[in-house]
């Protein structure tokens, strides 16, 4: 599997892999890359499954025949983080797009991953909704953004800058950084993560049978979805991700997205 970087950094990919391997005996391994890069790797035929979080890129991958379908797995949310003194005055804004307009108007430093990852795509979608094409000295594309959300968050912290970040990454680094969550719980910030099996009709060597064994297990409310529901609570006092499979939603365990 090639997974987007955030779930790997958070540890949920490893937790799911290890539990699945114990139960099934099927050996599963992963590499990580931003969603755009992960889908490009899958197009090259060297992996069997993608875990991604950029709907528009995923839909293109499926419509081009490289993926069989987008399968909902889990979600968390993005947050807008920035310096505690909040020079742009965005703290508590109800809408992320309003906060971005304030940051741009003030010319406050903003850090972008800039790598066509799911996080970058989500950020750019927010700028489009805000009616702004970000550019200028205040808007910085992190040259090592492709290394993932963790390095980008730490860079933003060193620069005392604003950035859009997934909550799991923020919680993992919270005790070691000074920037804080300023805008959250806007429906526009939901971060949905999907599984996409590589289409064996397009990539003959794709191991579709074992992939679908994992997909069924990961989507089962009493197996993979239960692991997702509990992951992170012991360490952070709250889960890092929320179950989102069709099976979970249909079951009594399912809860609506916050």
Secondary structure, 3 states (H helix, E strand, C coil): CEECHHHHHHCHHHHHHHHHHHHHCCCCCCEECCHHHHHHHHHCCCCCEEEECCHHHHHHHHHCCCECCCEEEEEEEEEEEECCCCCCCCCCCCCHHHHHHHHHHHCCCEEECCCCCHHHHHHHHHHHHHCCCCCCCCEEECCCHHHCHHHHHHHHHHCCCEEEEEHHHHHHHHHHCCCEEEECCCHHHEEEEEEEEECCCCCCCCCHHHHHHHHHHHHCCCCHHHHHHHCCHHHHCCCCCEECCHHHHHCCCCCCCC
